[in-house]
Amino acid sequence: MSVDERYEPQRRIRIGLTGLAFVFLLVLLGTAISRSGEDGVTPPANTVANADVEPNEPLAEIGAAPGQSAGDVEAERDANAAAPK
């Protein structure tokens, strides 16, 4: 067994770990770049205005509440919109 054959497993492990570290740094850099584009984005005005208002029944508003049909949800939404606040 020569010296080169003895160190072959160690060399393969070192190359594998170096490649793994390179991929990790590449993903980290990509994440940092993609998040930096989101910092300057302002939400639309209607989103900010509606941020304080909580929905009465979120599941009912999307029509997922048990026992309610989509028509019932729309009728309730129209009634709530017409009611004075």
C-alpha positions as CSV (number, residue, x, y, z in Angstrom):
1,M,0.0,0.0,0.0
2,S,1.6,3.3,-1.1
3,V,1.3,6.6,0.7
4,D,-1.1,8.0,-1.9
5,E,-3.5,5.1,-1.4
6,R,-3.5,5.7,2.4
7,Y,-4.6,9.3,2.2
8,E,-7.1,8.8,-0.5
9,P,-10.2,8.6,1.8
10,Q,-9.1,11.7,3.7
11,R,-8.6,13.6,0.5
12,R,-12.1,12.6,-0.7
13,I,-13.7,13.6,2.6
14,R,-11.9,17.0,2.4
15,I,-13.1,17.6,-1.2
16,G,-16.6,16.6,-0.2
17,L,-16.7,18.9,2.8
18,T,-15.2,21.8,0.8
19,G,-17.9,21.3,-1.9
20,L,-20.6,21.2,0.8
21,A,-19.3,24.5,2.3
22,F,-19.2,26.1,-1.1
23,V,-22.9,25.2,-1.8
24,F,-23.9,26.4,1.7
25,L,-22.2,29.8,1.1
26,L,-23.8,30.0,-2.4
27,V,-27.3,29.4,-1.0
28,L,-26.6,31.9,1.8
29,L,-25.5,34.6,-0.7
30,G,-28.6,33.9,-2.9
31,T,-30.9,34.3,0.1
32,A,-29.3,37.6,1.1
33,I,-29.6,38.9,-2.4
34,S,-33.2,37.9,-2.8
35,R,-34.2,39.4,0.6
36,S,-32.4,42.7,-0.1
37,G,-34.9,43.4,-2.9
38,E,-37.8,43.1,-0.5
39,D,-36.6,45.8,1.9
40,G,-37.6,48.9,-0.2
41,V,-41.1,47.6,-1.2
42,T,-44.0,49.5,0.3
43,P,-47.3,47.8,0.7
44,P,-50.3,49.1,-1.3
45,A,-52.4,51.8,0.4
46,N,-55.5,49.6,0.7
47,T,-53.5,46.9,2.5
48,V,-52.2,49.4,5.0
49,A,-55.7,50.8,5.6
50,N,-57.2,47.3,6.1
51,A,-54.4,46.1,8.3
52,D,-56.2,47.3,11.5
53,V,-59.5,45.7,10.6
54,E,-59.8,42.0,11.5
55,P,-62.2,39.9,9.6
56,N,-65.2,38.7,11.6
57,E,-65.0,35.1,10.4
58,P,-62.0,34.4,8.1
59,L,-63.2,31.0,7.1
60,A,-66.7,32.2,6.3
61,E,-65.3,35.0,4.2
62,I,-63.5,32.6,1.9
63,G,-66.4,30.2,1.9
64,A,-64.7,27.5,3.9
65,A,-66.9,27.5,7.0
66,P,-69.0,24.4,7.5
67,G,-72.7,24.8,6.8
68,Q,-72.4,28.0,4.7
69,S,-72.5,28.2,1.0
70,A,-70.7,30.8,-1.1
71,G,-74.0,32.6,-1.8
72,D,-74.6,33.0,1.9
73,V,-71.2,34.4,2.4
74,E,-71.7,36.9,-0.5
75,A,-75.1,38.0,0.9
76,E,-73.6,38.4,4.4
77,R,-70.7,40.4,3.0
78,D,-73.1,42.7,1.0
79,A,-75.2,43.2,4.1
80,N,-72.2,44.1,6.2
81,A,-70.9,46.6,3.5
82,A,-74.3,48.3,3.3
83,A,-74.7,48.6,7.1
84,P,-73.5,52.0,8.6
85,K,-70.5,51.8,10.8
